[in-house]
C-alpha cells in the first residue's frame, strides 16, 4: 500500500467490503478512503427513511456531495434535493438541518485546500 498525500492509494475494490457504521440517529456511513487523522475522507452517507437532523452544520473543510438515491429536505432553505443533484460547499458554509421521509444515500468527498 502506498501513501499519497494524507490518504492511502487504493486500487478498485467492491465498496461493499467497507461496513456501514452508525454516525447518528438514522444515519450511517461507509468510509471508502480516509486519512484517519482529520476530516479528509471519501464516504457514502445513508439517511434511513424518516431520518431528521436537528443542527445546522459548518466545518473547516471542503465538502462535495452527490445524491446517489432518494432525497433530503433542507429545513433551513426549505428546499428538497433529489437523486442526481450535486453540491460543493466551501469551508464555513452552513447547511442543514435535514429531513428525509423516503431515505437518501450520498457520495461525499471531504478535503482541505484553497
ROLO-551343 format. One record per residue (C-alpha): chain; residue number from 1; residue in one letter; x, y, z. Coordinates in Angstrom, 3 decimals. Each point is the difference from the previous one (the first is absolute). Example, Ala and Ser with C-alpha at 12.3 -4.5 7.8 and 13.67 -1.06 7.14 Angstrom:
<nodes>
   kette    nr   rest          u          v          w
       A     1      a     12.300     -4.500      7.800
       A     2      s      1.370      3.440     -0.660
</nodes>
This chain:
<nodes>
   kette    nr   rest          u          v          w
       A     1      x      0.000      0.000      0.000
       A     2      x      1.360      3.430     -0.963
       A     3      x     -0.707      3.260      1.828
       A     4      x     -1.035      2.886     -2.267
       A     5      x     -0.461      3.257      1.869
       A     6      x     -2.115     -0.804      3.037
       A     7      x     -1.843     -3.013     -1.425
       A     8      x      1.134     -3.479     -0.946
       A     9      x      0.117     -0.928     -3.674
       A    10      x     -2.674     -2.594     -0.778
       A    11      x     -0.709     -1.954     -3.166
       A    12      x     -3.592     -0.900     -0.916
       A    13      x     -1.828     -2.068      2.606
       A    14      x     -3.676     -0.718      0.743
       A    15      x     -1.336      2.841      2.172
       A    16      x     -2.096     -2.601      1.839
       A    17      x      3.246     -1.163      1.653
       A    18      x     -0.231      3.080      2.183
       A    19      x     -2.615     -0.305      2.773
       A    20      x     -2.782      2.464      0.713
       A    21      x      0.699      1.692      3.360
       A    22      x     -2.577      2.016      1.975
       A    23      x      0.778      3.732      0.268
       A    24      x     -3.263      1.245      1.514
       A    25      x     -3.667     -0.867      0.351
       A    26      x     -1.022     -1.414     -3.377
       A    27      x      3.361      0.871     -1.603
       A    28      x      2.803     -2.355     -0.986
       A    29      x      3.157      0.380     -2.031
       A    30      x      2.158     -2.253     -2.130
       A    31      x      3.561      1.410      0.068
       A    32      x      1.656     -0.813     -3.300
       A    33      x      3.290      1.848      0.484
       A    34      x      1.034      2.130      2.968
       A    35      x      3.229      1.267      1.446
       A    36      x     -0.959     -1.041      3.530
       A    37      x      1.174      3.211      1.656
       A    38      x     -2.169      2.765     -1.450
       A    39      x     -3.283      0.500     -1.820
       A    40      x      1.617     -0.850     -3.362
       A    41      x     -2.217     -2.813     -1.195
       A    42      x     -1.920     -1.515     -2.884
       A    43      x     -3.150     -1.631      1.285
       A    44      x     -3.573     -0.950     -0.634
       A    45      x     -2.617      1.331      2.437
       A    46      x     -3.365     -1.692      0.426
       A    47      x     -3.124      1.628      1.459
       A    48      x     -2.528     -2.622      1.060
       A    49      x     -3.616      0.637     -0.939
       A    50      x     -1.457      2.630      2.362
       A    51      x      3.370      1.298      1.258
       A    52      x      0.259      3.590      1.231
       A    53      x      2.976      1.980      1.250
       A    54      x     -0.291      2.928      2.379
       A    55      x      3.028      2.191     -0.597
       A    56      x      1.398      2.273     -2.660
       A    57      x      3.531     -1.154     -0.867
       A    58      x      3.142      1.904     -0.923
       A    59      x      3.501     -1.422     -0.233
       A    60      x      3.577      0.968     -0.853
       A    61      x      0.332     -2.212     -3.095
       A    62      x     -1.379     -0.059     -3.529
       A    63      x     -2.855     -2.423     -0.554
       A    64      x     -1.367     -1.258     -3.315
       A    65      x     -3.229     -1.991      0.108
       A    66      x     -1.847     -1.908     -2.722
       A    67      x     -3.421     -1.516      0.773
       A    68      x      0.127     -3.597     -1.243
       A    69      x     -3.594     -0.903      0.901
       A    70      x     -2.991      1.344      1.878
       A    71      x     -0.434      3.576      1.207
       A    72      x      0.756      2.303      2.917
       A    73      x     -1.863      3.141      0.989
       A    74      x      2.025      2.934      1.359
       A    75      x     -2.155      1.498      2.756
       A    76      x      1.952      3.289      0.029
       A    77      x     -0.231      0.568     -3.744
       A    78      x     -3.459     -1.602     -0.258
       A    79      x      1.165     -1.907     -3.104
       A    80      x      0.031     -3.683     -0.931
       A    81      x      3.056     -1.427     -1.748
       A    82      x     -0.360     -3.218     -1.986
       A    83      x      1.920     -2.789     -1.743
       A    84      x      2.633      1.286     -2.417
       A    85      x      0.399      3.405      1.664
       A    86      x      3.436      1.263      1.089
       A    87      x      1.345      2.544      2.512
       A    88      x      3.465      1.472      0.548
       A    89      x      0.355      1.648      3.422
       A    90      x      3.007      2.122      0.919
       A    91      x      1.231      0.148      3.607
       A    92      x     -2.414      1.882      2.260
       A    93      x     -3.082     -0.398     -2.224
       A    94      x     -3.053     -0.784      2.180
       A    95      x     -2.232     -2.912     -1.061
       A    96      x     -2.860     -1.944      1.567
       A    97      x     -1.828     -0.952      2.102
       A    98      x     -1.454     -2.771     -2.152
       A    99      x     -2.900     -2.391     -0.194
       A   100      x     -0.445     -2.957     -2.327
       A   101      x     -3.441     -1.565     -0.111
       A   102      x      0.955     -2.580     -2.671
       A   103      x      3.661     -0.519      0.911
       A   104      x      3.089      1.156     -1.871
       A   105      x      3.513     -1.113     -0.896
       A   106      x      2.794      2.433     -0.850
       A   107      x      3.584     -0.300     -1.240
       A   108      x      2.280      2.565      1.666
       A   109      x      3.552      1.251     -0.260
       A   110      x      1.509      2.122      2.765
       A   111      x      3.362      1.707     -0.266
       A   112      x      2.055      3.034      1.005
       A   113      x      1.152      2.481     -2.611
       A   114      x     -0.258      3.525     -1.277
</nodes>
